[in-house]
Amino acid sequence: MLAAEIAGAREVAKLRMAWMEKLRDTLSEYHAILMSTEDGGELLPDDTRTLSRLGTQIDLLLNRKDQLQRRLWEIADKIYKLDTQAERQALDEDLVQAGRDVLKAEWEKVKREMRGEGFQTGETQIVGNA
């Protein structure tokens, strides 16, 4: 029974790692489009559709009950709504750091699951300067 639990936790860890990769890729592409769009620059129809798809993916990938993930979503959404490239770029580091915080928290869960500590549940709480 213990072996089955450990095997299950490791499978969940693999799924979590795939989720992390998907989030990283999606957020990177979203970030690249938003940070490179110049003021008054009209997005091409393909870019508009891509940005919409990426925003939806981010929304669906994140759990807004988790404080770190909610913070990442809020920053990504705020950047999307800004008018100027300078305003968007001013939040660049906040977006990247929020992404790092989410990925680090999930990586810690993966490490615990791979050590056989079972499925890691619960929302991540923001502590300190995170």
A tleap script that builds the chain and sets N, CA, C and O, in Angstrom:
source leaprc.protein.ff14SB
mol = sequence {
  NMET LEU ALA ALA GLU ILE ALA GLY ALA ARG
  GLU VAL ALA LYS LEU ARG MET ALA TRP MET
  GLU LYS LEU ARG ASP THR LEU SER GLU TYR
  HIE ALA ILE LEU MET SER THR GLU ASP GLY
  GLY GLU LEU LEU PRO ASP ASP THR ARG THR
  LEU SER ARG LEU GLY THR GLN ILE ASP LEU
  LEU LEU ASN ARG LYS ASP GLN LEU GLN ARG
  ARG LEU TRP GLU ILE ALA ASP LYS ILE TYR
  LYS LEU ASP THR GLN ALA GLU ARG GLN ALA
  LEU ASP GLU ASP LEU VAL GLN ALA GLY ARG
  ASP VAL LEU LYS ALA GLU TRP GLU LYS VAL
  LYS ARG GLU MET ARG GLY GLU GLY PHE GLN
  THR GLY GLU THR GLN ILE VAL GLY ASN CALA
}
set mol.1.N position { 0.824 -1.193 0.000 }
set mol.1.CA position { 0.000 0.000 0.000 }
set mol.1.C position { 0.871 1.262 0.000 }
set mol.1.O position { 0.581 2.228 -0.705 }
set mol.2.N position { 1.932 1.236 0.793 }
set mol.2.CA position { 2.844 2.373 0.864 }
set mol.2.C position { 3.513 2.610 -0.489 }
set mol.2.O position { 3.668 3.752 -0.921 }
set mol.3.N position { 3.906 1.532 -1.148 }
set mol.3.CA position { 4.537 1.651 -2.467 }
set mol.3.C position { 3.574 2.289 -3.465 }
set mol.3.O position { 3.987 3.091 -4.303 }
set mol.4.N position { 2.310 1.939 -3.379 }
set mol.4.CA position { 1.309 2.518 -4.277 }
set mol.4.C position { 1.138 4.010 -3.997 }
set mol.4.O position { 1.004 4.801 -4.931 }
set mol.5.N position { 1.141 4.399 -2.734 }
set mol.5.CA position { 1.019 5.811 -2.372 }
set mol.5.C position { 2.209 6.605 -2.889 }
set mol.5.O position { 2.043 7.700 -3.425 }
set mol.6.N position { 3.398 6.060 -2.733 }
set mol.6.CA position { 4.611 6.733 -3.196 }
set mol.6.C position { 4.589 6.864 -4.718 }
set mol.6.O position { 4.917 7.917 -5.264 }
set mol.7.N position { 4.200 5.789 -5.394 }
set mol.7.CA position { 4.110 5.823 -6.858 }
set mol.7.C position { 3.091 6.867 -7.306 }
set mol.7.O position { 3.329 7.592 -8.272 }
set mol.8.N position { 1.973 6.945 -6.619 }
set mol.8.CA position { 0.951 7.940 -6.946 }
set mol.8.C position { 1.461 9.353 -6.741 }
set mol.8.O position { 1.227 10.228 -7.574 }
set mol.9.N position { 2.160 9.582 -5.634 }
set mol.9.CA position { 2.713 10.907 -5.357 }
set mol.9.C position { 3.726 11.305 -6.419 }
set mol.9.O position { 3.792 12.467 -6.819 }
set mol.10.N position { 4.510 10.341 -6.872 }
set mol.10.CA position { 5.500 10.635 -7.919 }
set mol.10.C position { 4.819 10.954 -9.247 }
set mol.10.O position { 5.298 11.803 -9.998 }
set mol.11.N position { 3.726 10.293 -9.539 }
set mol.11.CA position { 2.982 10.608 -10.762 }
set mol.11.C position { 2.393 12.018 -10.686 }
set mol.11.O position { 2.398 12.761 -11.667 }
set mol.12.N position { 1.890 12.369 -9.510 }
set mol.12.CA position { 1.364 13.724 -9.319 }
set mol.12.C position { 2.500 14.733 -9.486 }
set mol.12.O position { 2.300 15.795 -10.074 }
set mol.13.N position { 3.682 14.411 -8.977 }
set mol.13.CA position { 4.835 15.304 -9.119 }
set mol.13.C position { 5.172 15.508 -10.593 }
set mol.13.O position { 5.506 16.618 -11.006 }
set mol.14.N position { 5.088 14.448 -11.382 }
set mol.14.CA position { 5.352 14.565 -12.823 }
set mol.14.C position { 4.317 15.477 -13.489 }
set mol.14.O position { 4.662 16.293 -14.343 }
set mol.15.N position { 3.075 15.337 -13.102 }
set mol.15.CA position { 2.021 16.201 -13.645 }
set mol.15.C position { 2.245 17.656 -13.233 }
set mol.15.O position { 2.040 18.580 -14.020 }
set mol.16.N position { 2.666 17.836 -11.998 }
set mol.16.CA position { 2.937 19.185 -11.501 }
set mol.16.C position { 4.084 19.823 -12.293 }
set mol.16.O position { 4.032 21.010 -12.616 }
set mol.17.N position { 5.119 19.034 -12.603 }
set mol.17.CA position { 6.246 19.554 -13.385 }
set mol.17.C position { 5.799 19.939 -14.794 }
set mol.17.O position { 6.257 20.945 -15.335 }
set mol.18.N position { 4.917 19.154 -15.385 }
set mol.18.CA position { 4.391 19.486 -16.717 }
set mol.18.C position { 3.579 20.776 -16.644 }
set mol.18.O position { 3.660 21.613 -17.543 }
set mol.19.N position { 2.792 20.941 -15.570 }
set mol.19.CA position { 2.019 22.167 -15.364 }
set mol.19.C position { 2.959 23.367 -15.233 }
set mol.19.O position { 2.705 24.429 -15.801 }
set mol.20.N position { 4.038 23.189 -14.486 }
set mol.20.CA position { 5.012 24.269 -14.297 }
set mol.20.C position { 5.627 24.684 -15.638 }
set mol.20.O position { 5.793 25.874 -15.908 }
set mol.21.N position { 5.958 23.713 -16.459 }
set mol.21.CA position { 6.533 24.008 -17.768 }
set mol.21.C position { 5.531 24.755 -18.649 }
set mol.21.O position { 5.893 25.707 -19.340 }
set mol.22.N position { 4.286 24.323 -18.620 }
set mol.22.CA position { 3.236 24.983 -19.400 }
set mol.22.C position { 3.045 26.428 -18.935 }
set mol.22.O position { 2.931 27.339 -19.754 }
set mol.23.N position { 3.012 26.629 -17.620 }
set mol.23.CA position { 2.857 27.980 -17.081 }
set mol.23.C position { 4.046 28.847 -17.475 }
set mol.23.O position { 3.863 29.990 -17.893 }
set mol.24.N position { 5.248 28.325 -17.348 }
set mol.24.CA position { 6.455 29.077 -17.700 }
set mol.24.C position { 6.426 29.491 -19.178 }
set mol.24.O position { 6.692 30.647 -19.507 }
set mol.25.N position { 6.105 28.554 -20.054 }
set mol.25.CA position { 6.063 28.847 -21.489 }
set mol.25.C position { 4.972 29.860 -21.829 }
set mol.25.O position { 5.201 30.787 -22.605 }
set mol.26.N position { 3.800 29.683 -21.256 }
set mol.26.CA position { 2.674 30.570 -21.526 }
set mol.26.C position { 2.971 31.981 -21.026 }
set mol.26.O position { 2.750 32.960 -21.739 }
set mol.27.N position { 3.465 32.076 -19.816 }
set mol.27.CA position { 3.771 33.382 -19.230 }
set mol.27.C position { 4.894 34.078 -20.003 }
set mol.27.O position { 4.857 35.296 -20.184 }
set mol.28.N position { 5.880 33.322 -20.455 }
set mol.28.CA position { 6.991 33.906 -21.220 }
set mol.28.C position { 6.505 34.507 -22.529 }
set mol.28.O position { 6.912 35.612 -22.890 }
set mol.29.N position { 5.649 33.802 -23.238 }
set mol.29.CA position { 5.142 34.307 -24.513 }
set mol.29.C position { 4.250 35.535 -24.293 }
set mol.29.O position { 4.349 36.522 -25.022 }
set mol.30.N position { 3.378 35.463 -23.280 }
set mol.30.CA position { 2.494 36.571 -22.917 }
set mol.30.C position { 3.332 37.810 -22.594 }
set mol.30.O position { 3.047 38.909 -23.070 }
set mol.31.N position { 4.358 37.614 -21.788 }
set mol.31.CA position { 5.270 38.674 -21.377 }
set mol.31.C position { 5.968 39.289 -22.591 }
set mol.31.O position { 6.055 40.512 -22.704 }
set mol.32.N position { 6.462 38.447 -23.493 }
set mol.32.CA position { 7.192 38.941 -24.662 }
set mol.32.C position { 6.321 39.855 -25.521 }
set mol.32.O position { 6.781 40.900 -25.980 }
set mol.33.N position { 5.077 39.468 -25.736 }
set mol.33.CA position { 4.188 40.294 -26.555 }
set mol.33.C position { 3.879 41.605 -25.852 }
set mol.33.O position { 3.969 42.670 -26.463 }
set mol.34.N position { 3.518 41.543 -24.583 }
set mol.34.CA position { 3.129 42.761 -23.867 }
set mol.34.C position { 4.289 43.729 -23.682 }
set mol.34.O position { 4.098 44.941 -23.780 }
set mol.35.N position { 5.478 43.223 -23.420 }
set mol.35.CA position { 6.617 44.105 -23.167 }
set mol.35.C position { 7.187 44.702 -24.451 }
set mol.35.O position { 7.865 45.728 -24.404 }
set mol.36.N position { 6.924 44.082 -25.582 }
set mol.36.CA position { 7.495 44.581 -26.835 }
set mol.36.C position { 6.518 45.423 -27.648 }
set mol.36.O position { 6.910 46.020 -28.651 }
set mol.37.N position { 5.266 45.481 -27.240 }
set mol.37.CA position { 4.280 46.285 -27.971 }
set mol.37.C position { 4.507 47.761 -27.651 }
set mol.37.O position { 4.448 48.180 -26.495 }
set mol.38.N position { 4.764 48.524 -28.686 }
set mol.38.CA position { 5.047 49.947 -28.516 }
set mol.38.C position { 3.761 50.742 -28.321 }
set mol.38.O position { 2.668 50.279 -28.649 }
set mol.39.N position { 3.913 51.937 -27.787 }
set mol.39.CA position { 2.772 52.826 -27.572 }
set mol.39.C position { 2.052 53.081 -28.879 }
set mol.39.O position { 2.682 53.375 -29.895 }
set mol.40.N position { 0.752 52.971 -28.859 }
set mol.40.CA position { -0.050 53.224 -30.034 }
set mol.40.C position { 0.118 52.188 -31.125 }
set mol.40.O position { -0.498 52.281 -32.187 }
set mol.41.N position { 0.955 51.202 -30.859 }
set mol.41.CA position { 1.189 50.157 -31.850 }
set mol.41.C position { 0.012 49.199 -31.882 }
set mol.41.O position { -0.301 48.537 -30.893 }
set mol.42.N position { -0.617 49.140 -33.011 }
set mol.42.CA position { -1.728 48.213 -33.166 }
set mol.42.C position { -1.177 46.799 -33.286 }
set mol.42.O position { -0.253 46.537 -34.056 }
set mol.43.N position { -1.753 45.909 -32.521 }
set mol.43.CA position { -1.363 44.515 -32.640 }
set mol.43.C position { -1.930 43.935 -33.928 }
set mol.43.O position { -3.046 44.257 -34.335 }
set mol.44.N position { -1.162 43.100 -34.541 }
set mol.44.CA position { -1.664 42.371 -35.699 }
set mol.44.C position { -2.765 41.425 -35.235 }
set mol.44.O position { -2.758 40.997 -34.081 }
set mol.45.N position { -3.701 41.095 -36.105 }
set mol.45.CA position { -4.789 40.192 -35.683 }
set mol.45.C position { -4.282 38.890 -35.053 }
set mol.45.O position { -4.867 38.405 -34.085 }
set mol.46.N position { -3.207 38.328 -35.590 }
set mol.46.CA position { -2.664 37.099 -35.012 }
set mol.46.C position { -2.133 37.332 -33.604 }
set mol.46.O position { -2.301 36.485 -32.726 }
set mol.47.N position { -1.481 38.500 -33.382 }
set mol.47.CA position { -0.972 38.821 -32.046 }
set mol.47.C position { -2.117 39.032 -31.063 }
set mol.47.O position { -2.039 38.610 -29.910 }
set mol.48.N position { -3.182 39.688 -31.527 }
set mol.48.CA position { -4.347 39.912 -30.670 }
set mol.48.C position { -4.954 38.579 -30.247 }
set mol.48.O position { -5.280 38.378 -29.077 }
set mol.49.N position { -5.101 37.685 -31.194 }
set mol.49.CA position { -5.658 36.364 -30.893 }
set mol.49.C position { -4.715 35.581 -29.966 }
set mol.49.O position { -5.163 34.918 -29.031 }
set mol.50.N position { -3.419 35.665 -30.235 }
set mol.50.CA position { -2.438 34.966 -29.401 }
set mol.50.C position { -2.472 35.500 -27.980 }
set mol.50.O position { -2.467 34.725 -27.023 }
set mol.51.N position { -2.506 36.813 -27.836 }
set mol.51.CA position { -2.539 37.424 -26.509 }
set mol.51.C position { -3.800 37.017 -25.754 }
set mol.51.O position { -3.745 36.747 -24.554 }
set mol.52.N position { -4.912 36.973 -26.437 }
set mol.52.CA position { -6.165 36.542 -25.822 }
set mol.52.C position { -6.072 35.089 -25.369 }
set mol.52.O position { -6.483 34.746 -24.260 }
set mol.53.N position { -5.527 34.237 -26.239 }
set mol.53.CA position { -5.370 32.812 -25.901 }
set mol.53.C position { -4.440 32.639 -24.699 }
set mol.53.O position { -4.733 31.863 -23.790 }
set mol.54.N position { -3.328 33.360 -24.700 }
set mol.54.CA position { -2.366 33.242 -23.597 }
set mol.54.C position { -2.968 33.727 -22.282 }
set mol.54.O position { -2.778 33.102 -21.239 }
set mol.55.N position { -3.693 34.842 -22.336 }
set mol.55.CA position { -4.339 35.348 -21.126 }
set mol.55.C position { -5.335 34.347 -20.559 }
set mol.55.O position { -5.417 34.152 -19.347 }
set mol.56.N position { -6.092 33.713 -21.453 }
set mol.56.CA position { -7.050 32.696 -21.018 }
set mol.56.C position { -6.320 31.492 -20.433 }
set mol.56.O position { -6.746 30.940 -19.418 }
set mol.57.N position { -5.220 31.082 -21.066 }
set mol.57.CA position { -4.450 29.958 -20.536 }
set mol.57.C position { -3.923 30.270 -19.141 }
set mol.57.O position { -4.005 29.434 -18.242 }
set mol.58.N position { -3.384 31.466 -18.962 }
set mol.58.CA position { -2.869 31.850 -17.644 }
set mol.58.C position { -3.995 31.800 -16.621 }
set mol.58.O position { -3.824 31.275 -15.520 }
set mol.59.N position { -5.144 32.349 -16.991 }
set mol.59.CA position { -6.299 32.347 -16.092 }
set mol.59.C position { -6.699 30.920 -15.703 }
set mol.59.O position { -7.001 30.648 -14.541 }
set mol.60.N position { -6.698 30.022 -16.677 }
set mol.60.CA position { -7.100 28.639 -16.405 }
set mol.60.C position { -6.024 27.833 -15.688 }
set mol.60.O position { -6.343 26.880 -14.977 }
set mol.61.N position { -4.763 28.194 -15.862 }
set mol.61.CA position { -3.670 27.467 -15.207 }
set mol.61.C position { -3.527 27.830 -13.734 }
set mol.61.O position { -3.050 27.027 -12.932 }
set mol.62.N position { -3.943 29.043 -13.384 }
set mol.62.CA position { -3.729 29.523 -12.022 }
set mol.62.C position { -4.944 29.316 -11.132 }
set mol.62.O position { -6.091 29.385 -11.572 }
set mol.63.N position { -4.647 29.061 -9.864 }
set mol.63.CA position { -5.668 28.899 -8.837 }
set mol.63.C position { -5.706 30.197 -8.030 }
set mol.63.O position { -4.782 30.486 -7.270 }
set mol.64.N position { -6.763 30.968 -8.193 }
set mol.64.CA position { -6.824 32.261 -7.513 }
set mol.64.C position { -7.045 32.149 -6.012 }
set mol.64.O position { -6.982 33.156 -5.306 }
set mol.65.N position { -7.304 30.941 -5.507 }
set mol.65.CA position { -7.384 30.754 -4.060 }
set mol.65.C position { -5.992 30.680 -3.442 }
set mol.65.O position { -5.828 30.909 -2.244 }
set mol.66.N position { -5.002 30.363 -4.252 }
set mol.66.CA position { -3.606 30.331 -3.822 }
set mol.66.C position { -3.076 31.761 -3.906 }
set mol.66.O position { -3.136 32.377 -4.970 }
set mol.67.N position { -2.560 32.292 -2.804 }
set mol.67.CA position { -2.158 33.702 -2.769 }
set mol.67.C position { -1.066 34.030 -3.781 }
set mol.67.O position { -1.133 35.071 -4.433 }
set mol.68.N position { -0.071 33.174 -3.925 }
set mol.68.CA position { 1.001 33.444 -4.875 }
set mol.68.C position { 0.482 33.419 -6.310 }
set mol.68.O position { 0.840 34.273 -7.122 }
set mol.69.N position { -0.350 32.449 -6.613 }
set mol.69.CA position { -0.893 32.342 -7.962 }
set mol.69.C position { -1.853 33.496 -8.252 }
set mol.69.O position { -1.880 34.008 -9.372 }
set mol.70.N position { -2.636 33.908 -7.262 }
set mol.70.CA position { -3.537 35.046 -7.445 }
set mol.70.C position { -2.731 36.317 -7.706 }
set mol.70.O position { -3.102 37.127 -8.555 }
set mol.71.N position { -1.632 36.491 -6.978 }
set mol.71.CA position { -0.778 37.669 -7.171 }
set mol.71.C position { -0.223 37.687 -8.601 }
set mol.71.O position { -0.206 38.738 -9.242 }
set mol.72.N position { 0.226 36.545 -9.097 }
set mol.72.CA position { 0.732 36.467 -10.466 }
set mol.72.C position { -0.367 36.839 -11.456 }
set mol.72.O position { -0.127 37.615 -12.382 }
set mol.73.N position { -1.557 36.299 -11.273 }
set mol.73.CA position { -2.667 36.608 -12.177 }
set mol.73.C position { -2.989 38.099 -12.149 }
set mol.73.O position { -3.210 38.709 -13.195 }
set mol.74.N position { -3.014 38.686 -10.955 }
set mol.74.CA position { -3.359 40.105 -10.831 }
set mol.74.C position { -2.349 41.000 -11.547 }
set mol.74.O position { -2.727 41.967 -12.207 }
set mol.75.N position { -1.070 40.674 -11.414 }
set mol.75.CA position { -0.039 41.476 -12.080 }
set mol.75.C position { -0.139 41.306 -13.589 }
set mol.75.O position { -0.068 42.288 -14.328 }
set mol.76.N position { -0.303 40.068 -14.055 }
set mol.76.CA position { -0.429 39.817 -15.498 }
set mol.76.C position { -1.631 40.559 -16.071 }
set mol.76.O position { -1.546 41.136 -17.155 }
set mol.77.N position { -2.734 40.546 -15.360 }
set mol.77.CA position { -3.944 41.226 -15.822 }
set mol.77.C position { -3.757 42.743 -15.809 }
set mol.77.O position { -4.204 43.435 -16.724 }
set mol.78.N position { -3.101 43.252 -14.782 }
set mol.78.CA position { -2.859 44.692 -14.690 }
set mol.78.C position { -1.991 45.160 -15.858 }
set mol.78.O position { -2.270 46.192 -16.468 }
set mol.79.N position { -0.945 44.405 -16.166 }
set mol.79.CA position { -0.069 44.764 -17.277 }
set mol.79.C position { -0.857 44.778 -18.588 }
set mol.79.O position { -0.686 45.675 -19.414 }
set mol.80.N position { -1.712 43.788 -18.769 }
set mol.80.CA position { -2.521 43.698 -19.993 }
set mol.80.C position { -3.369 44.956 -20.190 }
set mol.80.O position { -3.570 45.398 -21.321 }
set mol.81.N position { -3.861 45.527 -19.104 }
set mol.81.CA position { -4.775 46.670 -19.172 }
set mol.81.C position { -4.066 48.021 -19.285 }
set mol.81.O position { -4.725 49.038 -19.498 }
set mol.82.N position { -2.747 48.052 -19.149 }
set mol.82.CA position { -2.017 49.319 -19.222 }
set mol.82.C position { -1.891 49.794 -20.662 }
set mol.82.O position { -1.850 48.992 -21.595 }
set mol.83.N position { -1.830 51.121 -20.829 }
set mol.83.CA position { -1.830 51.719 -22.158 }
set mol.83.C position { -0.449 51.880 -22.781 }
set mol.83.O position { -0.300 51.766 -23.997 }
set mol.84.N position { 0.559 52.144 -21.959 }
set mol.84.CA position { 1.861 52.454 -22.550 }
set mol.84.C position { 2.896 51.367 -22.264 }
set mol.84.O position { 2.817 50.629 -21.282 }
set mol.85.N position { 3.858 51.309 -23.164 }
set mol.85.CA position { 4.942 50.349 -23.006 }
set mol.85.C position { 5.724 50.651 -21.720 }
set mol.85.O position { 6.125 49.727 -21.012 }
set mol.86.N position { 5.940 51.926 -21.416 }
set mol.86.CA position { 6.670 52.301 -20.202 }
set mol.86.C position { 5.948 51.812 -18.950 }
set mol.86.O position { 6.583 51.322 -18.015 }
set mol.87.N position { 4.617 51.945 -18.930 }
set mol.87.CA position { 3.835 51.470 -17.778 }
set mol.87.C position { 3.951 49.948 -17.644 }
set mol.87.O position { 4.118 49.425 -16.542 }
set mol.88.N position { 3.861 49.251 -18.771 }
set mol.88.CA position { 3.972 47.789 -18.747 }
set mol.88.C position { 5.362 47.370 -18.280 }
set mol.88.O position { 5.505 46.476 -17.445 }
set mol.89.N position { 6.379 48.021 -18.826 }
set mol.89.CA position { 7.748 47.659 -18.473 }
set mol.89.C position { 8.082 47.985 -17.023 }
set mol.89.O position { 8.958 47.355 -16.431 }
set mol.90.N position { 7.389 48.967 -16.445 }
set mol.90.CA position { 7.596 49.298 -15.029 }
set mol.90.C position { 7.176 48.135 -14.128 }
set mol.90.O position { 7.674 48.004 -13.010 }
set mol.91.N position { 6.263 47.296 -14.614 }
set mol.91.CA position { 5.814 46.134 -13.834 }
set mol.91.C position { 6.492 44.839 -14.271 }
set mol.91.O position { 6.132 43.758 -13.803 }
set mol.92.N position { 7.463 44.946 -15.159 }
set mol.92.CA position { 8.164 43.782 -15.682 }
set mol.92.C position { 8.746 42.916 -14.561 }
set mol.92.O position { 8.498 41.711 -14.505 }
set mol.93.N position { 9.519 43.538 -13.676 }
set mol.93.CA position { 10.159 42.762 -12.609 }
set mol.93.C position { 9.131 42.158 -11.662 }
set mol.93.O position { 9.326 41.046 -11.172 }
set mol.94.N position { 8.044 42.870 -11.396 }
set mol.94.CA position { 6.984 42.330 -10.545 }
set mol.94.C position { 6.386 41.062 -11.156 }
set mol.94.O position { 6.143 40.078 -10.458 }
set mol.95.N position { 6.155 41.099 -12.462 }
set mol.95.CA position { 5.593 39.934 -13.145 }
set mol.95.C position { 6.563 38.754 -13.097 }
set mol.95.O position { 6.173 37.633 -12.773 }
set mol.96.N position { 7.812 39.016 -13.418 }
set mol.96.CA position { 8.813 37.943 -13.417 }
set mol.96.C position { 8.975 37.370 -12.007 }
set mol.96.O position { 9.045 36.153 -11.835 }
set mol.97.N position { 9.035 38.245 -11.000 }
set mol.97.CA position { 9.200 37.752 -9.629 }
set mol.97.C position { 7.983 36.957 -9.164 }
set mol.97.O position { 8.130 35.937 -8.490 }
set mol.98.N position { 6.800 37.408 -9.514 }
set mol.98.CA position { 5.590 36.663 -9.145 }
set mol.98.C position { 5.607 35.282 -9.801 }
set mol.98.O position { 5.227 34.292 -9.176 }
set mol.99.N position { 6.045 35.218 -11.053 }
set mol.99.CA position { 6.172 33.930 -11.730 }
set mol.99.C position { 7.186 33.039 -11.038 }
set mol.99.O position { 6.938 31.850 -10.833 }
set mol.100.N position { 8.325 33.608 -10.678 }
set mol.100.CA position { 9.354 32.838 -9.955 }
set mol.100.C position { 8.807 32.312 -8.635 }
set mol.100.O position { 9.059 31.165 -8.267 }
set mol.101.N position { 8.060 33.148 -7.924 }
set mol.101.CA position { 7.517 32.733 -6.625 }
set mol.101.C position { 6.577 31.536 -6.775 }
set mol.101.O position { 6.634 30.593 -5.986 }
set mol.102.N position { 5.720 31.579 -7.780 }
set mol.102.CA position { 4.796 30.467 -8.023 }
set mol.102.C position { 5.575 29.206 -8.383 }
set mol.102.O position { 5.325 28.134 -7.832 }
set mol.103.N position { 6.512 29.339 -9.303 }
set mol.103.CA position { 7.275 28.167 -9.738 }
set mol.103.C position { 8.110 27.580 -8.602 }
set mol.103.O position { 8.234 26.360 -8.499 }
set mol.104.N position { 8.683 28.427 -7.752 }
set mol.104.CA position { 9.471 27.930 -6.620 }
set mol.104.C position { 8.586 27.175 -5.630 }
set mol.104.O position { 8.958 26.106 -5.147 }
set mol.105.N position { 7.428 27.732 -5.335 }
set mol.105.CA position { 6.516 27.063 -4.403 }
set mol.105.C position { 6.101 25.698 -4.948 }
set mol.105.O position { 6.032 24.719 -4.204 }
set mol.106.N position { 5.829 25.641 -6.233 }
set mol.106.CA position { 5.432 24.364 -6.839 }
set mol.106.C position { 6.611 23.398 -6.885 }
set mol.106.O position { 6.430 22.195 -6.699 }
set mol.107.N position { 7.815 23.908 -7.132 }
set mol.107.CA position { 8.996 23.055 -7.150 }
set mol.107.C position { 9.219 22.432 -5.769 }
set mol.107.O position { 9.595 21.265 -5.665 }
set mol.108.N position { 8.990 23.206 -4.724 }
set mol.108.CA position { 9.129 22.663 -3.361 }
set mol.108.C position { 8.136 21.517 -3.144 }
set mol.108.O position { 8.472 20.516 -2.510 }
set mol.109.N position { 6.926 21.660 -3.665 }
set mol.109.CA position { 5.937 20.582 -3.575 }
set mol.109.C position { 6.422 19.356 -4.334 }
set mol.109.O position { 6.290 18.232 -3.848 }
set mol.110.N position { 6.986 19.565 -5.528 }
set mol.110.CA position { 7.502 18.447 -6.325 }
set mol.110.C position { 8.579 17.707 -5.554 }
set mol.110.O position { 8.576 16.477 -5.499 }
set mol.111.N position { 9.499 18.450 -4.958 }
set mol.111.CA position { 10.587 17.793 -4.218 }
set mol.111.C position { 10.046 16.948 -3.064 }
set mol.111.O position { 10.521 15.838 -2.824 }
set mol.112.N position { 9.055 17.479 -2.357 }
set mol.112.CA position { 8.469 16.704 -1.253 }
set mol.112.C position { 7.755 15.460 -1.787 }
set mol.112.O position { 7.856 14.384 -1.198 }
set mol.113.N position { 7.034 15.609 -2.903 }
set mol.113.CA position { 6.331 14.462 -3.489 }
set mol.113.C position { 7.315 13.409 -3.983 }
set mol.113.O position { 7.077 12.212 -3.823 }
set mol.114.N position { 8.410 13.844 -4.578 }
set mol.114.CA position { 9.399 12.895 -5.088 }
set mol.114.C position { 10.141 12.190 -3.956 }
set mol.114.O position { 10.659 11.089 -4.149 }
set mol.115.N position { 10.197 12.805 -2.788 }
set mol.115.CA position { 10.794 12.152 -1.608 }
set mol.115.C position { 9.816 11.184 -0.955 }
set mol.115.O position { 10.147 10.522 0.028 }
set mol.116.N position { 8.611 11.109 -1.511 }
set mol.116.CA position { 7.631 10.179 -0.969 }
set mol.116.C position { 6.805 10.731 0.170 }
set mol.116.O position { 6.230 9.965 0.943 }
set mol.117.N position { 6.735 12.049 0.289 }
set mol.117.CA position { 5.970 12.662 1.366 }
set mol.117.C position { 4.488 12.776 1.031 }
set mol.117.O position { 3.728 13.393 1.778 }
set mol.118.N position { 4.077 12.188 -0.077 }
set mol.118.CA position { 2.666 12.200 -0.454 }
set mol.118.C position { 2.284 13.441 -1.217 }
set mol.118.O position { 3.078 14.366 -1.390 }
set mol.119.N position { 1.041 13.439 -1.671 }
set mol.119.CA position { 0.496 14.555 -2.441 }
set mol.119.C position { 0.500 15.810 -1.592 }
set mol.119.O position { 0.024 15.798 -0.457 }
set mol.120.N position { 1.037 16.897 -2.139 }
set mol.120.CA position { 1.130 18.166 -1.429 }
set mol.120.C position { -0.092 19.019 -1.760 }
set mol.120.O position { -0.267 19.458 -2.897 }
set mol.121.N position { -0.922 19.242 -0.767 }
set mol.121.CA position { -2.149 20.004 -0.974 }
set mol.121.C position { -2.036 21.373 -0.317 }
set mol.121.O position { -1.028 21.703 0.309 }
set mol.122.N position { -3.071 22.141 -0.472 }
set mol.122.CA position { -3.150 23.425 0.204 }
set mol.122.C position { -2.627 24.555 -0.649 }
set mol.122.O position { -1.830 24.357 -1.566 }
set mol.123.N position { -3.092 25.734 -0.327 }
set mol.123.CA position { -2.673 26.916 -1.037 }
set mol.123.C position { -1.415 27.468 -0.413 }
set mol.123.O position { -1.191 27.335 0.791 }
set mol.124.N position { -0.595 28.088 -1.239 }
set mol.124.CA position { 0.618 28.733 -0.784 }
set mol.124.C position { 0.243 30.082 -0.196 }
set mol.124.O position { -0.529 30.839 -0.786 }
set mol.125.N position { 0.787 30.367 0.951 }
set mol.125.CA position { 0.541 31.657 1.597 }
set mol.125.C position { 1.744 32.556 1.377 }
set mol.125.O position { 2.883 32.090 1.413 }
set mol.126.N position { 1.502 33.839 1.149 }
set mol.126.CA position { 2.590 34.797 0.998 }
set mol.126.C position { 3.145 35.089 2.374 }
set mol.126.O position { 2.416 35.466 3.292 }
set mol.127.N position { 4.460 34.908 2.504 }
set mol.127.CA position { 5.137 35.155 3.777 }
set mol.127.C position { 6.254 36.158 3.524 }
set mol.127.O position { 6.980 36.041 2.536 }
set mol.128.N position { 6.395 37.123 4.392 }
set mol.128.CA position { 7.486 38.087 4.269 }
set mol.128.C position { 7.328 38.969 3.045 }
set mol.128.O position { 6.257 39.519 2.788 }
set mol.129.N position { 8.423 39.095 2.289 }
set mol.129.CA position { 8.468 40.008 1.147 }
set mol.129.C position { 8.026 39.380 -0.151 }
set mol.129.O position { 8.170 40.006 -1.202 }
set mol.130.N position { 7.504 38.193 -0.132 }
set mol.130.CA position { 7.127 37.511 -1.378 }
set mol.130.C position { 6.065 38.235 -2.136 }
set mol.130.O position { 5.648 37.780 -3.201 }
savepdb mol mol.pdb
quit
